[in-house]
Amino acid sequence: MFCVYILRSSSDKKLYVGYTNNLKRRLKEHSDGNNFSTKDRLPLELVYYEAYHNGEDAKERERFFKTGWGRQYIAKVLKNYFRSEKI
């Protein structure tokens, strides 16, 4: 099983998108500061994930989330989450 995941930094409120074949291990690597892209943005919160049977499908979805259309999709799907954060 492959997962596309979205993390949100508590320090700068920015999102990080990634994919993995082991979500639990990958989240631990992020929280332990073992990822160059997120080590200075700790702590991180998992806000969204999708599971796929095929790694190529997950990789394509990750690429989509990193586009403008993908960011708009994320904002729409998580609108209530982001709205509750503004309170």
WOTATA-V956850 format. One record per helix or strand. SS is the DSSP state (@ for helix, = for strand). FROM is the first residue (numbers start at 1). LEN is the number of residues. If there is no record, write none. Layout:
# WOTATA-V956850
ss;from;len
SS;FROM;LEN
SS;FROM;LEN
This chain:
# WOTATA-V956850
ss;from;len
=;2;8
=;15;6
@;23;9
=;44;9
@;55;11
@;68;10
@;79;7
